[in-house]
Amino acid sequence: MALENNAQVALAAFAVGIGFGALARWSGFCLRGAVEDVLTKADAPRAGGFVLAIAVALIGVQALVLTGRLDLSKAVILPNALFWGGALLGGALFGIGMVLTGGCGTRMLVLAAGGNLRSVVVFFVFGFVAYATIRGILAPTRAALMAASSVTLASQTLPLAAGGAALVAALAFVAWKRPPARHLVAGALIGLLVPAGYLVTAVLGGDEFEPATVESLNVTRGGGDALIYLLTWTGSKINFGIGFVAGVFVGALLVVALQRDFRLVGFERPADMARYAAGAALMGVGGVLALGCTVGNGLTGIASLAPTSFIALPAMVLAAAATLKWRWRRQP
């Protein structure tokens, strides 16, 4: 019996997620780690990998657009209005949160596969708060902020020249820092997963009667949907985000098994749990306000030339850098 359209999309997303999770576990792919490397290491290995992923994703997505194989007009990351307040505030909150927790939502999935119980707690709080901000008790506040700090866009995307400038800057950074090959290989392959994700939702999911939401890599909404799906399985439909989240965990778990790297890690003090939970909540709210996490904005958004992402990503990076320096100053 043929699978329903949403099940096909979720299965393909699961495969994309496996690739992402395996590569992220193998290379330590993480924006929070990338910011830390820029501040502490000459070759900034994780930053080089992340920046190259942006470059490859940008080339791949825009190649699909320019050849007519991908229509981004209905993409989630490209609304008709620029929610600049959410991009700034949400990006900053997310950047602070990922430093307090040790990584973004995607990184939490990767770490959880290796037995990190702190990451399990963080991901649950992150997912539930994100869902509450989209559809729950925090949704009215989000809507009010959106109404007060949004402007209508003349075009959904930035000019292609903006993408060209981002591409040149990314490649120049990689050439300058010359990070290790492992990070470059992982970054390039992860970047290819962004256009692959779009092909899954826009082409495979392009059913005439029940089309899939046009989206690619992003765990903010997908994380919340995945948790609700587990709780209400009989009354819910699986989607791209749920399949991707599951795949990331399984992909990371495969690498953990191959490397025999499973080790249970928990909270050392009650205060640590409070800090992690607070950071997770900030990421949940921030990710929704900014229309995506580090992957949703840093990879999918930039590759799609989304105006929101060109505001949110710098906000995340600057807030993360400031929070890291603040924490370092407080350490004895």
N, C-alpha and C positions, 0 to 999 in steps of 0.2 A: 504493500500500500504506500502511495506517495505521501511524503511529509507535507504538512501545511506550510505555507509560505513563511510564517514567523518561526516555525521550527527549523526550516532550512537556513534561515538567516542566523538563528541562534547557534546552530551547529557549525556554520562557517565562522562565526564570531568566536566560538570556542577554540577552533583551530588557530585563529589569529592570536587569541589570548595565550595559548600554549607557547607559541613562538615568542611572544613578548615576555612572558614569565620566565622562560628558560634563559633567554638572552639577558634579561635584567638581573637574574640571580647569578649568572656566570660572570657578568661584568661589573655588578654593583651600580647599574644605571639608576640615577636618582638626581633630581634637580637640587635638593637640599645638599647632597654630597658634592654636587658640581660647584655650588656657591662656596662651600667650605674649602674645596680644593683651590679655587681661585684665590682665596685669602691666605692659604697656607702652603701651597705646593707650586713649584716653578713650572712644571709641565701640566698642571691642572688636568689630570687624566679623566676624571668623570665629567668635567666641564667640556673637554674636547669631544667626548662621546656624545654628550647631549646636544652640543652645537652641531655636530655632523649629522645627527638624527634630524634636526630641524632642516638642515640644508637638503638632505635626501628627500624628506617628506615634502618639502616645498617644490622641489623639481618634479617629483612623482605626481603630486596632486595637480599642479598647474599644467603638466603635460597632458593629463587626462582631460582637463578643462579645455585646453587649446585645440585638442584633436576632436572635440565634440563627444567624447566618450563619457563625460561626467557633467551633470548639471547641478550646480551647487545652490540654485535659487531657493530651494526648500530645505537647505541644511540647517540643523539646529543651531550651529555655531554662528549663523549669519542672519540674525533678525533684521527687520526693516528699520529698527530704531537703535541708536547707540545708548546703552545704559552705562554712561560714563561714571556715574557715582558708584554703581555696583562693581565696575571694573577696578576702580581705584581702591575702594574700601575692601571689596572682596579679595582682591589680589593681595593687599597688605595683610588682611586677617589670615589668609591662607599661608602666606610666607612666614608669619609669626608662628602659626600653628604647626607647620611642618618642622620647624626647629625645636619646638617644645616636645614633639613626639619622636623626632629622629627620622622623619621622612614623610612623604605624601601618602595618599590613600593607596596608590598602586604599590608603593614601596612596602606598605604595611602587609599587603597580600603576599608579596615575595618573602618578607621576613617571617610571616606566620607559617609559611610552608616549611621553614626550618626549625620550628618549635618555639618561636618567640611569642610567648603568651601575652606580652605587653602589646604587641602588634594586633593580636586578636581583639583585645579590648578596644584599642584605638579604632580599628576598622568598624566595629559594631557601633561605637558612639558616632563616628564620622558618618556612616551610612544612615543611621536613624535621624541625626540632626539635619543632614542634607535633605532627607525625605520630608521632614517636618517643615523645612524652609520652602520646599517646592509646593507641597500639598497640605501641610499640617498647620499647627498652631502658629508657626512663624511666618506663614505665607502672607497674611495681611500686612505685616510690617515690611516684608520684601516688596509687596505691591505698592505700598505707599512710597517707599524709597525710589522705586522704579519710576513712578509718576512724577516725582519731584526732580529727578536727575537723569532724564532721558531726552535725547534730541532725535528727530527724524533724519534718516540718512538719505542723501541723494542717490547713493549707490550702496549696495549691500557689502561690497568688497572695496578694499583699498586699490589704488592703481597698481598695475603689474610692476611698475617701477619701484614701488615699496618692497615688493617681494625680491626684486633684483638687488636692492640695497641690502636687505637682510641676508640674502644668499652670499653676496660678496663679503659682508662682515663676518658671517659664519665661517666661510672658507679661509679668510684671512686669519681668524683666531686659531683655527686648526693648524695652519701653516706656521704660525708664530709659536704656539705652545708645543707642537709635535708630541702629542700624547702617545702612550703605548698602543701597539697594534690591536691588542685585545679590545680596548675601548672604542677604537675606530671601527673595527669590524662589527661589534655589537651595535654601535650607534647607527651605522649605515643600514644594517638589517632591520633594526627597529624603525628607522625612518621609512623603509619600504612598506612596513605594516600599515602606515597611515593611508596611502592610496588603496591598499588592499582592503582596508576596512570600509572605505567609501564604495568600492566595487561590490562589496557584500550587500550593503544597504541600498545603494542606488540602482544597481544592476540586477543582482540576484533577488533583492527584495522589492524590485519594481513591479509588483503585481498590480494589474489594472483595477481590481476591486478592493484590495486590501494592501496598499503599498506600505513598506516599512519606513520608519522615520529615517531620513537621510542624515547619517552621522558616521563618525569614525571613533578612534580611540579616545575614551573619556570614562573615568570611573566615578565621577561625582553623582550623577543621576543613576548610573548603572549599579553603584554600590548600594544605594537606598532601595532600588528596585529589586536587587538580588536578595536583600534581607526580607523585604515584604513578600517576595515570591516564596521564600522558604516557609514563611508563616501562613500564607494563604494560597498554597499551591493549587488547590482544586478550583479556586475562583480567579486565578491569574493566568495571563498569557506570557510566555517567555519571549524575550526580545534580544536585540543585539548586545545591549549593555550587560544583561544577566549572563549571556553566554561568554562574553569577553572576560568578565570578572572571574567566572569559574575557570576559564582557560588559563588565566594568569596564575592562579593558585596551583593548578595541576602542572603547568609548565615549570614553575619554580620547584614544585615537589619532585619532579623527575630529575632535575639537576641535583637537588639535595640527596636523592637516593643514589645517584651515580657517584657523587663526591663523598657519600657517607658523612654528611655534614649536619645531621639532625641533632639538636641539643635544646632541651627545655630551658627557657629563660623567663624569669618572672620579675615582679616588682621587688625592689629591695626595701623600700620604705613606703608607708601610706602616702607621704607627701609626693612621692614619685607618681603614684597612681593618679593623684589629683592633677598633677601637671600634665600628664599624658591625656587624661580625659578632657581637660580644658583645651589643650592643643587640638584634639580631635574635633571638639565642638567648633572651634574657630575655623578649622578646615571645612567642616560641613557647611557652615553658614557662608564662609568666604567662597567656597567652590561654586555654590549656587548663585551668589551675587555676581561672580565673575564669569558665569556661564561655563565653568570648567575648572579642572584641576591643573597641575603642572603639565600633565600629558595632554589634557583637553585643550588648554590654551597654548602651551609651549610647542606642541607638535601639530595637532589637528588644526588649531586656530590659526597659527602663523602660516601653516601650509595652505590654508584656505583664504589667506589675506583678510582675516576677520578683524575689523577695527577694534573690537573689544579686546582681543588677545594682544594687540600691540600696546595696549594700556595695562592690561592685567599682568602680563608676564614680567615687565620691568618692575611693577609694584611688588610682585612676589619676590623677585630677586633682591631688590633693595631692602624690603622688610626682613627677609631672611638674613641678609648680611648684617643689618643693624642688630637683629636679635642675637645672632651668633656672637658678635663683638660684645654685646651687653652681658651675655652669659659667661663669656671668657673673663671679663673684668670682675665678675662676682665670684669666680672660682679662687680658692686660696692658693 
